[in-house]
Amino acid sequence: MASKERNRIVQVTGVGLASNVALSALKIGVGSACASQTLVADGVHSFSDAATDIAVIVGSRFWSAPSDEEHPYGHRRIETIVTLFIGLSLMMVGFNIVVHSVGLFVRGDFAPPPGFAAILVALLSIGLKEYLYRWTNAEGKRLQSSALVANAWHHRSDALSSLPALFALVAANVRPDWTFVDMLGAVLVSLFIFRSAVAIAWPCLQELGDSAAPRPVTLLVGDALRSVEGVEQVHQLRTRRVGSSLYCDVHIVVDGDLTVRDGHRIADAARDAVLEEVPSVIEVLVHVDPDDDSEMDSRGREA
């Protein structure tokens, strides 16, 4: 990863970190002054987002490092680990919201109406966190950073978790006996959070299991290889994901009467074609087979 891209990731995440700290202090301060346990709990939740912001800032320093003797393929899987950590953190956030809300409902621990100051803080939190989600998600996709996209969803989870808090605060001011909706709304929001967490964590688990690229991407790689003059056939095409990038290795069939130099030239052209046509691929290993190789069919079918 270029230093410019890493600096942008750190910049975007740093804005989120500062926002989370400020929102947490505001929620906890106003919540304590208004005797609103819901707003205080929401402020504690915002502090949990700061941990993932720090993970992205620190982690990007390592996964953007160039390859070395101990890590010849680079350090991109650190991004996968950070992304998985964010997904698991989201799951914990969803679980904690459910436990906290159900606990308040069972104990009947409902505070008196907190006032409109708490409502305004909740509205501010929802608006700011939704904006941070949209901005961070767009930057993450532009930079092809799975960790940044995952962190964007953490912003949205905070906005979603503030919705039942807002609803409860409004209900408490209108009808104090309606405070049970806090628990119901929190459970519903937790389902959305769990869904986001699974969507973030599952691809990471697949990558750590060395799963292949999606079929459409594999077909695109094969088409790029076959577009090169001199490539007669493509087979044994294999891909694996490393962070937000892909590595490929493939066998191509060329005229068996070509010189080694000509075969090497075709292999280089095939590699360049894939790198140009499929931006997510960062390395391609091309093995050249002659078309009169009788063992070719036993090694793999055409891709």
TALIN-V870922 format. One record per pair of residues at least 4 apart in sequence whose ideal C-beta (glycine too) atoms are under 7 Angstrom apart, sorted by the first residue. I is the first residue (numbers start at 1). J is the second residue. Records with the same first field share a line. If there is no record, write none. Layout:
I=J / J
This chain:
1=5 / 6 / 63 / 64
3=7
4=8
5=9 / 143
6=10 / 60 / 64
7=11
8=12 / 139 / 143
9=13 / 56 / 60 / 143 / 145 / 148
10=14 / 57 / 60
11=15
12=16 / 136 / 139 / 148
13=17 / 53 / 56 / 57 / 148 / 151
14=18 / 57
15=19
16=20 / 53 / 132 / 136 / 151 / 155
17=21 / 50 / 53 / 54
18=22
19=23 / 128 / 132
20=24 / 46 / 49 / 50 / 53
21=25 / 50
22=26
23=27 / 46 / 125 / 128
24=28 / 43 / 46 / 47
25=29
26=30 / 121
27=31 / 39 / 40 / 42 / 43 / 46 / 121 / 125
28=32 / 40 / 43
29=33
30=34 / 39 / 117 / 118 / 121
31=36 / 39 / 40 / 43 / 118
32=40
34=39 / 114 / 115 / 117 / 118
35=111 / 112 / 114
36=40 / 111 / 114 / 118 / 169
37=41 / 104 / 111
38=42 / 165 / 168 / 169 / 182
39=43 / 114 / 118 / 121 / 122 / 165
40=44
41=45 / 100
42=46 / 161 / 162 / 165
43=47
45=93 / 158 / 161
46=158
48=89 / 93
49=53 / 154 / 158
50=54
51=55
52=56 / 86 / 89 / 151 / 154
53=57 / 151
54=58
55=59 / 82 / 85 / 86
56=60 / 82 / 147 / 148 / 151
59=63 / 78 / 79 / 82 / 147
60=64
62=75 / 78
63=75 / 76 / 78 / 79 / 243
65=75
66=74
67=71 / 72 / 73 / 74
71=75
73=242
76=242 / 243 / 245
77=81 / 242 / 243
78=82
79=83 / 146 / 147 / 243 / 244
80=84 / 204 / 207 / 208 / 243
81=85
82=86 / 147
83=87 / 146 / 147 / 150 / 200 / 204
84=88 / 201 / 204
85=89
86=90 / 147 / 150 / 151 / 154 / 200
87=91 / 150 / 197 / 200 / 201 / 204
88=92 / 201
89=93
90=94 / 153 / 154 / 157 / 193 / 196 / 197 / 200
91=95 / 194 / 197
92=96
93=97 / 157 / 193
94=98 / 190 / 193 / 194 / 197
95=99
96=100
97=101 / 161 / 186 / 189 / 190
98=102 / 186 / 187 / 190
99=103
100=104
101=105 / 182 / 183 / 186 / 187
102=106 / 183
103=107
104=109 / 182 / 183
105=180 / 183
110=179
113=172 / 173 / 176
114=118 / 169 / 172
116=120
117=121
118=122 / 169
119=123 / 166 / 169 / 170
120=124
121=125
122=126 / 162 / 165 / 166 / 169
123=127 / 166
124=128
125=129 / 162
126=130 / 159 / 162 / 163 / 166
127=131
128=132
129=133 / 155 / 156 / 158 / 159
130=134 / 156 / 159
131=135
132=136 / 155
133=137 / 152 / 155 / 156 / 159
134=138
135=139
136=140 / 148 / 151 / 152 / 155
137=141 / 149 / 152
138=142
139=143 / 148
140=145 / 148 / 149 / 152
141=149
143=148
144=244 / 280
145=149 / 244
146=150 / 243 / 244
147=151
148=152
150=200
152=156
153=157 / 196 / 200
154=158
155=159
156=160
157=161 / 193 / 196
158=162
160=189 / 192 / 193
161=189
162=166
163=167 / 185 / 189
164=168 / 182 / 185 / 186 / 189
165=169
166=170
167=171 / 181 / 185
168=172 / 179 / 181 / 182
169=173
170=174
171=175 / 178 / 179 / 181
172=176 / 179
180=184
181=185
182=186
183=187
184=188
185=189
186=190
189=193
190=194
191=195
192=196
193=197
194=198
195=199
196=200
197=201
198=202
201=205
202=206
203=207
204=208
205=209
206=211
207=211 / 241
210=240
211=241
212=218 / 239 / 240
213=217 / 218 / 239 / 241 / 246
215=219
216=220
217=221 / 278 / 280
218=222 / 237 / 239
219=223
220=224 / 277 / 278
221=225 / 237 / 239 / 248 / 274 / 278 / 281
222=226 / 234 / 237 / 303
223=227
224=273 / 274 / 277 / 278
225=231 / 234 / 250 / 252 / 270 / 273 / 274
226=231 / 234
227=273
228=266 / 269 / 270 / 273
230=254 / 266
231=252 / 254 / 266 / 270
232=253 / 254 / 291
233=253 / 302
234=250 / 252 / 302 / 303
235=251 / 300 / 301 / 302 / 303
236=250 / 251 / 299 / 300
237=248 / 250 / 303
238=248 / 249
239=246 / 247 / 248
240=247
241=246
242=247
245=280 / 282
246=280 / 281 / 282
247=283
248=274 / 281 / 284
249=285
250=284 / 286 / 303
251=287 / 289 / 299 / 300
252=267 / 270 / 286 / 288 / 289
253=289 / 291 / 296
254=258 / 263 / 266 / 288 / 290 / 291
255=291
256=290 / 291 / 292
258=262 / 263
260=264
261=265
262=266
263=267 / 288
264=268
265=269
266=270
267=271 / 286 / 288
268=272
269=273
270=274 / 286
271=275 / 284 / 286
272=276
273=277
274=278 / 281 / 284
275=281 / 284
289=293 / 296
295=299
